[in-house]
Amino acid sequence: MISYLEFEKPVAELEQRIAELRAAAEGDEVDISNELQRLELKSAALLETAYAALTPWQKTQVARHPSRPHFRDYVEHAFDEFVPLGGDRSFGEDEAILGGFAKLDGRKIVLIGHEKGNDTASRLRHNFGMGKPEGYRKAIRLMELAGRFGLPVVTLVDTSGAFPGVEAEERGQAEAIARSTEACLALPVPMVAAIVGEGGSGGAVALASAERVLMMEHAVYSVISPEGCASILWRTAEKAPDAAEAMKVTAQDLAELGVIDRIVPEPVGGAHRDPRAAAISLGGAIAEELDKLTRQSGPELRRMREERFLRIAG
């Protein structure tokens, strides 16, 4: 079952009509194949038109779609031989941030990313992708392993932000995020980060401070959520669409501003309509970027990261 967003209502109505026609035609000798084909073409055209003109707020909704692929989906479809590694060797395990060794097109890498979960139980277990200090410290540990063994680092970013709870603050959330960002910038090996859904605040930057930052076509990346921004500026979350427009949260805006380096196309209708195709598309893009970066030395990679973030700040 596809969960339709508000702006997809015309498509939903048409696809429901198609499903009803199919059900009514079962066992019937009347040939309705031409009518079905006409409606399917119309539905596909409607979907393509809608997704070609999404507003920043609509893209935010797509990035948050409950069926959008997350870390485990990308691992299944784009990477091979994933070996998970857990724990920060200090406090415990954080299932909001997962990582381990993997292969991409035969190349050994260290893969790290946020996992939001895909149903109520898994979303609670993964804390909706909101990492705690132990999650970021685990990421640091894995990045250090990557540096030690000369393995490229790939990160998949998908979080509304780091967990803001009291227990996270007690365990040094801000320090863990800062140290994770520092670990990214200091890596002596290639690093490619991909914003696959939401890229929220420091919780995202802590895994995205790479020399190459990719972004899925309908992902969003910002310092605060549109609702949070609207609540601060207008004292109401109802202004979130206006905030999303002003904040330049889309991949297209951020590519123009030089915040990201490459936009990865999604299937028509968003990654949630074909997670496998979306994962294969992203895997191919990451592999291409790694091919270019493997020629660079450790000092050159660090210089590239420093220059790209200073350029953004300037």
C-alpha positions as CSV (number, residue, x, y, z in Angstrom):
1,M,0.0,0.0,0.0
2,I,1.3,3.4,-1.0
3,S,0.9,6.2,1.5
4,Y,-0.1,9.3,-0.5
5,L,0.9,12.8,0.4
6,E,-1.5,15.7,0.2
7,F,-0.3,17.0,-3.1
8,E,-0.6,13.5,-4.6
9,K,-4.4,13.3,-4.2
10,P,-5.2,13.5,-8.0
11,V,-2.8,10.6,-8.6
12,A,-4.2,8.6,-5.7
13,E,-7.8,9.0,-7.1
14,L,-6.6,7.8,-10.5
15,E,-4.7,4.9,-9.2
16,Q,-7.6,3.8,-7.0
17,R,-9.8,3.9,-10.1
18,I,-7.3,1.7,-12.0
19,A,-7.3,-0.8,-9.1
20,E,-11.1,-0.9,-9.1
21,L,-11.2,-1.5,-12.8
22,R,-8.6,-4.3,-12.5
23,A,-10.7,-5.9,-9.7
24,A,-13.9,-5.6,-11.7
25,A,-12.4,-7.1,-14.8
26,E,-11.2,-10.3,-13.1
27,G,-13.0,-13.2,-14.7
28,D,-14.9,-10.8,-17.1
29,E,-14.7,-11.4,-20.8
30,V,-14.9,-7.7,-21.6
31,D,-11.4,-6.4,-22.7
32,I,-10.6,-3.2,-20.9
33,S,-6.8,-3.3,-21.5
34,N,-6.9,-0.2,-23.7
35,E,-8.8,1.8,-21.0
36,L,-6.4,0.6,-18.3
37,Q,-3.4,1.6,-20.4
38,R,-4.9,5.0,-21.0
39,L,-5.5,5.6,-17.3
40,E,-2.0,4.3,-16.4
41,L,-0.3,6.6,-18.8
42,K,-2.4,9.5,-17.5
43,S,-1.5,8.6,-13.9
44,A,2.2,8.4,-14.8
45,A,2.1,11.8,-16.5
46,L,0.3,13.3,-13.5
47,L,2.9,12.0,-11.1
48,E,5.8,13.2,-13.3
49,T,4.2,16.7,-13.6
50,A,3.6,16.9,-9.8
51,Y,7.2,15.9,-8.9
52,A,8.7,18.2,-11.5
53,A,7.3,21.2,-9.7
54,L,7.5,20.4,-6.0
55,T,7.8,23.3,-3.5
56,P,10.4,23.2,-0.8
57,W,7.8,22.2,1.7
58,Q,6.5,19.4,-0.5
59,K,10.0,18.1,-0.9
60,T,10.3,18.1,2.9
61,Q,7.2,15.9,3.1
62,V,8.7,13.6,0.5
63,A,12.0,13.4,2.4
64,R,10.0,12.3,5.5
65,H,7.7,9.8,3.7
66,P,7.2,6.8,6.0
67,S,8.1,4.4,3.1
68,R,11.2,6.2,2.1
69,P,14.3,3.9,2.1
70,H,16.6,4.2,5.0
71,F,20.1,2.9,5.9
72,R,19.1,-0.8,6.0
73,D,17.4,-0.5,2.6
74,Y,20.5,1.0,1.0
75,V,22.6,-1.7,2.6
76,E,20.4,-4.4,1.1
77,H,20.3,-2.9,-2.5
78,A,23.5,-1.0,-3.0
79,F,26.2,-2.6,-0.8
80,D,27.6,-6.1,-0.3
81,E,28.9,-8.1,2.6
82,F,27.9,-5.6,5.3
83,V,29.5,-6.5,8.7
84,P,27.9,-4.3,11.5
85,L,30.1,-3.1,14.3
86,G,28.4,-1.9,17.5
87,G,29.2,0.1,20.6
88,D,31.3,3.2,21.4
89,R,33.6,1.3,23.9
90,S,32.6,3.9,26.5
91,F,28.9,3.8,27.3
92,G,26.9,1.5,25.0
93,E,25.2,0.9,21.7
94,D,23.1,3.4,19.8
95,E,20.8,2.0,17.1
96,A,20.0,5.4,15.6
97,I,23.5,5.3,14.0
98,L,24.6,2.1,12.4
99,G,27.9,1.3,10.8
100,G,30.5,-1.3,9.9
101,F,32.5,-2.8,7.0
102,A,31.0,-3.2,3.6
103,K,31.8,-3.5,-0.1
104,L,30.6,-1.2,-2.9
105,D,31.3,-2.5,-6.4
106,G,34.0,-4.7,-5.0
107,R,35.7,-1.9,-3.1
108,K,36.1,-2.3,0.7
109,I,34.7,0.6,2.6
110,V,33.5,1.7,6.1
111,L,29.8,2.5,5.9
112,I,28.0,4.6,8.6
113,G,24.5,6.1,8.6
114,H,21.3,7.0,10.4
115,E,18.5,4.4,10.6
116,K,14.9,5.7,11.2
117,G,13.1,2.4,11.1
118,N,10.1,1.4,9.0
119,D,7.3,0.6,11.5
120,T,6.4,1.7,15.0
121,A,8.5,-0.9,16.8
122,S,11.7,-0.3,14.7
123,R,11.2,3.5,14.8
124,L,11.2,3.4,18.6
125,R,14.2,1.0,18.6
126,H,16.2,3.3,16.3
127,N,14.9,6.5,18.1
128,F,13.6,7.8,14.8
129,G,17.2,8.2,13.5
130,M,18.1,10.8,16.3
131,G,21.6,9.9,17.4
132,K,22.8,10.0,21.0
133,P,26.4,10.7,22.1
134,E,27.3,7.0,22.0
135,G,26.1,6.9,18.4
136,Y,28.5,9.7,17.3
137,R,31.3,8.2,19.4
138,K,30.7,4.9,17.6
139,A,31.0,6.8,14.3
140,I,34.3,8.3,15.5
141,R,35.6,4.8,16.3
142,L,34.6,3.5,12.9
143,M,36.3,6.4,11.2
144,E,39.5,5.8,13.1
145,L,39.4,2.2,12.0
146,A,38.9,3.3,8.4
147,G,42.0,5.6,8.7
148,R,44.0,2.8,10.3
149,F,43.2,0.3,7.5
150,G,43.1,2.7,4.6
151,L,39.4,2.2,3.8
152,P,37.2,5.0,2.3
153,V,34.3,6.2,4.4
154,V,30.8,6.5,3.1
155,T,28.0,8.0,5.2
156,L,24.3,8.0,4.7
157,V,22.7,11.0,6.5
158,D,19.0,10.8,7.4
159,T,18.0,12.5,10.6
160,S,15.8,15.4,11.8
161,G,18.7,16.1,14.3
162,A,20.6,14.7,17.1
163,F,18.6,13.5,20.1
164,P,17.9,16.5,22.4
165,G,16.9,14.6,25.6
166,V,18.3,15.3,29.0
167,E,20.3,12.0,29.1
168,A,22.0,12.8,25.9
169,E,23.0,16.2,27.2
170,E,24.3,14.5,30.4
171,R,26.5,12.3,28.3
172,G,28.0,15.2,26.3
173,Q,25.9,15.4,23.1
174,A,27.5,18.7,21.9
175,E,31.0,17.4,22.5
176,A,30.3,14.1,20.7
177,I,28.9,16.0,17.7
178,A,31.9,18.3,17.6
179,R,34.3,15.4,17.9
180,S,32.5,13.5,15.1
181,T,32.7,16.5,12.8
182,E,36.4,16.8,13.7
183,A,37.0,13.1,12.9
184,C,35.4,13.6,9.5
185,L,37.7,16.6,8.7
186,A,40.8,14.8,9.9
187,L,40.3,11.5,7.9
188,P,43.4,10.5,5.9
189,V,41.1,8.5,3.5
190,P,38.4,9.5,1.0
191,M,35.0,10.3,2.4
192,V,31.7,10.6,0.5
193,A,28.6,11.7,2.4
194,A,25.0,11.4,1.0
195,I,22.0,13.1,2.3
196,V,19.3,10.5,1.6
197,G,16.3,11.9,3.5
198,E,16.5,14.7,6.1
199,G,19.7,16.3,6.9
200,G,19.0,18.1,10.1
201,S,21.4,20.5,12.0
202,G,24.6,19.4,13.7
203,G,23.3,15.8,13.9
204,A,23.7,15.7,10.1
205,V,26.9,17.7,9.8
206,A,28.6,15.4,12.2
207,L,28.5,12.6,9.5
208,A,28.5,14.9,6.5
209,S,31.8,16.9,6.8
210,A,33.2,15.1,3.7
211,E,35.1,16.4,0.7
212,R,32.2,15.2,-1.5
213,V,28.6,15.7,-0.4
214,L,25.8,14.1,-2.5
215,M,22.1,14.6,-2.0
216,M,19.1,12.6,-3.3
217,E,16.9,14.6,-5.6
218,H,14.0,15.0,-3.1
219,A,16.1,15.1,0.2
220,V,16.3,18.3,2.4
221,Y,19.3,19.7,4.3
222,S,19.1,22.5,6.8
223,V,20.2,23.9,10.1
224,I,16.8,23.6,11.7
225,S,13.4,22.0,10.6
226,P,11.0,24.3,8.8
227,E,8.6,24.0,11.7
228,G,11.3,24.9,14.2
229,C,12.3,27.9,12.1
230,A,8.6,29.0,11.7
231,S,8.0,28.7,15.5
232,I,11.0,31.0,16.2
233,L,10.3,33.6,13.5
234,W,6.5,33.7,13.4
235,R,5.6,31.9,16.7
236,T,3.6,29.3,14.8
237,A,4.5,26.1,13.0
238,E,1.8,26.8,10.4
239,K,4.3,29.0,8.6
240,A,6.6,26.0,8.0
241,P,6.0,26.1,4.1
242,D,7.2,29.8,4.1
243,A,10.2,28.9,6.3
244,A,11.1,26.0,4.0
245,E,11.0,28.4,1.0
246,A,13.2,31.0,2.7
247,M,15.7,28.5,4.1
248,K,16.7,27.0,0.8
249,V,16.5,23.4,2.0
250,T,16.3,21.6,-1.3
251,A,19.0,19.8,-3.2
252,Q,18.6,22.1,-6.1
253,D,19.0,25.3,-4.0
254,L,22.0,23.8,-2.1
255,A,23.8,22.7,-5.3
256,E,23.4,26.3,-6.6
257,L,24.8,27.6,-3.3
258,G,27.7,25.2,-3.4
259,V,26.8,23.4,-0.1
260,I,26.5,20.1,-1.9
261,D,28.4,18.7,-4.9
262,R,26.0,16.5,-6.7
263,I,22.3,15.6,-7.0
264,V,21.4,12.0,-7.3
265,P,18.2,11.4,-9.4
266,E,15.3,9.5,-7.8
267,P,12.6,7.4,-9.5
268,V,9.6,9.3,-10.7
269,G,7.4,9.8,-7.6
270,G,10.2,9.7,-5.1
271,A,12.6,7.0,-3.7
272,H,9.8,5.5,-1.7
273,R,8.1,4.3,-4.9
274,D,11.1,2.2,-5.9
275,P,13.7,1.9,-3.1
276,R,15.8,-0.6,-5.1
277,A,16.2,1.7,-8.0
278,A,17.0,4.7,-5.7
279,A,19.6,2.7,-3.9
280,I,21.3,1.5,-7.1
281,S,21.3,5.0,-8.4
282,L,23.0,6.3,-5.2
283,G,25.5,3.4,-5.1
284,G,26.6,4.2,-8.6
285,A,27.1,7.9,-7.8
286,I,29.1,7.1,-4.7
287,A,31.3,4.6,-6.6
288,E,32.0,7.3,-9.2
289,E,33.0,9.8,-6.6
290,L,35.3,7.3,-4.8
291,D,37.0,6.5,-8.1
292,K,38.0,10.2,-8.4
293,L,39.1,10.6,-4.8
294,T,41.2,7.5,-4.4
295,R,44.0,9.2,-6.5
296,Q,44.3,11.9,-3.7
297,S,46.8,11.7,-0.8
298,G,45.7,12.1,2.8
299,P,47.0,15.7,3.1
300,E,45.3,16.6,-0.2
301,L,41.9,15.1,1.0
302,R,42.1,17.1,4.3
303,R,42.9,20.3,2.3
304,M,39.9,19.7,0.0
305,R,37.6,19.3,3.0
306,E,39.0,22.5,4.7
307,E,38.6,24.5,1.5
308,R,35.1,23.4,0.7
309,F,33.8,24.3,4.2
310,L,35.7,27.6,4.4
311,R,34.2,28.4,1.0
312,I,30.7,27.8,2.3
313,A,31.4,29.9,5.3
314,G,32.7,32.7,3.2
